[in-house]
Amino acid sequence: MTSPYEGLRAALAAAPVIAILRSSSAARFAEVTDTLLASGVRAAEFTLTTPGALDALREYAADAPPGLALGAGTVTTPAEAQAAVGAGATYLITPATCTDVIAEAVRLDVPVLPGAYTPTEILTAWRAGATMVKLFPAATGGPAHLKAVRAPLPDVPLVPTGGIGADDAPAYLAAGATALGIGGPLLGDACEGGSLTALTDRATALLNGIRLR
């Protein structure tokens, strides 16, 4: 059986994008995730700040399609980590360097991508047991910041997240990103009832741009 670590790495190797699903309701998360997967995006994050996210996660995970890495985002406490994994999350993402959540993820034996911005935060997260480190908010410093922090920390896999559009993606990958966390620029209004066809078009354009870099 594939481990959560192998599943996440395989998904990101196929398409280095984690789609961040955040909305006023999780009612459409399943349809949106199916559309993303059909478009080639193989990693999705259900954010816990979305009402109903845990229930949506549990329902989707019960019959999740093969090849999908399904995670929980905006995890800020060990209790949330336990609840998310119990609902079927195969990896956890935090908005900050939450060392207690990292420790809980290590205990639960699931990948964890804590948020960090400075070299100190990145190294703290990595030494605490992070699988990869979410460079957040990425757009504040752009690819130049990513390249700068990677220089002294080349062995830490970084996943820039926050404000990354399709046109920006190749530059972040060229600067050394392992993968990219992308929310609004990819999802648009799909989670609120917007066009799934338009979502497919955005996902296809994003992945095509990455492959052509």
C-alpha positions in Angstrom: 0.0 0.0 0.0 1.3 3.5 -0.9 2.3 5.6 2.1 0.9 9.1 2.5 4.5 10.4 1.8 4.8 8.4 -1.4 1.3 9.4 -2.5 2.0 13.2 -2.0 5.4 13.0 -3.7 4.0 11.1 -6.7 1.1 13.6 -7.1 3.5 16.5 -7.0 5.9 14.8 -9.4 3.1 14.4 -11.9 1.9 18.0 -11.5 3.7 20.3 -9.0 0.5 22.1 -7.8 -1.5 21.9 -4.6 -5.0 23.4 -5.2 -6.2 25.3 -2.2 -10.0 25.0 -1.8 -11.3 27.8 0.5 -14.8 29.1 0.3 -17.9 30.1 2.3 -19.1 26.5 2.0 -17.6 23.2 1.2 -20.7 22.0 -0.6 -19.0 22.0 -4.0 -15.5 20.7 -2.9 -16.1 17.2 -4.3 -17.1 18.5 -7.8 -14.3 21.0 -7.9 -11.7 18.3 -6.8 -13.0 15.9 -9.5 -12.6 18.6 -12.1 -9.1 19.5 -11.0 -8.1 15.8 -11.0 -9.5 15.4 -14.5 -7.5 18.4 -15.6 -4.3 17.0 -14.2 -4.0 18.6 -10.8 -3.4 15.7 -8.4 -3.2 17.4 -5.0 -6.0 19.2 -3.3 -6.2 20.9 0.1 -9.5 21.3 1.9 -9.0 24.3 4.2 -10.5 24.0 7.7 -11.6 27.6 7.7 -14.3 26.6 5.3 -17.5 25.7 7.0 -18.2 22.0 6.5 -14.7 21.2 5.4 -14.2 18.2 7.7 -17.5 16.6 6.7 -16.6 17.2 3.0 -13.2 15.7 3.6 -14.6 12.7 5.2 -17.2 12.1 2.5 -14.7 12.6 -0.3 -11.9 10.5 1.3 -14.3 7.6 1.7 -14.3 7.0 -2.0 -11.3 9.2 -3.2 -10.2 8.5 -6.7 -6.7 6.9 -7.2 -3.8 9.2 -7.8 -5.2 12.0 -5.7 -3.3 13.4 -2.7 -6.1 14.8 -0.4 -5.0 17.1 2.4 -6.3 19.5 5.0 -5.1 23.1 5.2 -5.1 25.9 7.8 -4.4 23.3 10.5 -3.4 25.3 13.6 -3.7 22.9 16.5 -2.9 19.3 17.3 -6.6 18.6 17.8 -7.4 19.9 14.3 -4.6 17.7 13.0 -6.1 14.6 14.6 -9.6 15.5 13.3 -8.3 16.1 9.8 -6.4 12.8 9.6 -9.4 11.0 11.2 -11.5 12.4 8.4 -9.2 11.1 5.8 -6.5 13.8 5.2 -3.3 12.2 3.9 -1.2 15.4 4.6 -1.5 18.5 6.6 -0.7 22.2 5.8 -0.4 25.0 8.4 -0.3 28.8 7.8 2.6 29.3 10.2 5.4 27.5 11.9 3.2 25.6 14.3 5.7 23.2 15.9 3.0 21.5 18.0 1.1 20.6 14.8 4.4 19.4 13.2 5.0 17.1 16.2 1.4 15.8 16.0 1.8 15.1 12.2 5.0 13.2 12.9 3.2 11.2 15.6 0.4 10.4 13.2 2.9 9.6 10.5 1.5 11.9 7.8 3.3 14.5 5.8 3.2 18.1 7.1 3.9 21.3 5.2 4.1 24.2 7.8 4.0 27.8 6.8 7.2 29.8 7.1 8.8 32.9 5.5 12.1 33.7 7.0 15.2 31.5 7.0 14.8 31.1 10.8 11.2 29.9 10.5 12.0 27.6 7.5 14.9 25.9 9.4 12.8 25.7 12.6 10.0 24.0 10.7 12.4 21.7 8.9 14.3 20.6 12.1 10.9 20.0 13.8 10.0 17.4 11.2 8.4 19.1 8.2 8.1 17.1 5.1 8.2 20.2 3.0 7.9 23.9 4.0 5.2 26.2 2.7 6.8 29.5 1.8 4.0 31.9 2.8 3.0 34.5 1.7 5.0 33.9 -1.4 3.9 37.0 -3.4 5.4 39.3 -0.8 8.9 38.5 -1.9 8.2 36.7 -5.2 10.6 34.3 -6.8 13.6 36.4 -5.8 12.8 35.7 -2.1 12.5 32.0 -2.8 15.8 31.9 -4.5 17.5 33.9 -1.7 16.3 31.7 1.1 17.1 28.5 -0.9 20.7 29.6 -1.2 21.7 28.8 2.4 19.0 26.1 2.8 19.2 24.1 -0.5 18.0 20.8 1.1 14.7 22.1 2.3 11.9 21.5 -0.2 9.9 24.7 -0.5 6.3 25.1 -1.7 5.6 28.8 -2.2 2.0 29.7 -1.6 -0.1 32.9 -1.6 -0.8 35.2 -4.5 0.7 32.9 -7.2 -0.9 33.2 -10.6 -0.6 31.0 -13.7 1.8 33.5 -15.3 4.0 33.5 -12.2 4.3 29.7 -11.8 7.2 29.0 -14.1 9.4 31.7 -12.4 8.8 30.1 -9.0 9.7 26.7 -10.3 12.8 28.0 -12.0 13.8 29.6 -8.7 13.8 26.2 -7.1 10.2 25.5 -5.8 9.4 21.9 -5.3 5.7 22.6 -5.9 3.3 25.5 -5.7 0.2 26.1 -3.5 -2.4 28.0 -5.6 -5.9 29.1 -4.5 -7.9 31.9 -5.9 -6.0 32.4 -9.2 -6.7 28.7 -10.0 -10.1 28.1 -8.3 -11.7 31.4 -9.2 -15.4 31.2 -8.2 -15.7 27.4 -8.9 -16.3 26.6 -5.2 -19.1 29.2 -5.0 -20.9 27.7 -8.0 -18.9 29.2 -10.9 -18.2 27.4 -14.1 -16.3 24.1 -13.9 -15.5 24.4 -17.6 -13.7 27.7 -16.8 -11.9 25.9 -13.9 -10.7 23.2 -16.4 -9.5 25.9 -18.7 -7.5 27.6 -15.9 -6.0 24.3 -14.7 -5.0 23.3 -18.2 -3.4 26.7 -18.9 -1.5 26.5 -15.6 -0.2 23.0 -16.2 0.7 23.8 -19.8 2.6 26.8 -18.8 4.6 24.8 -16.2 5.4 22.1 -18.7 6.6 24.6 -21.3 9.0 26.3 -18.9 
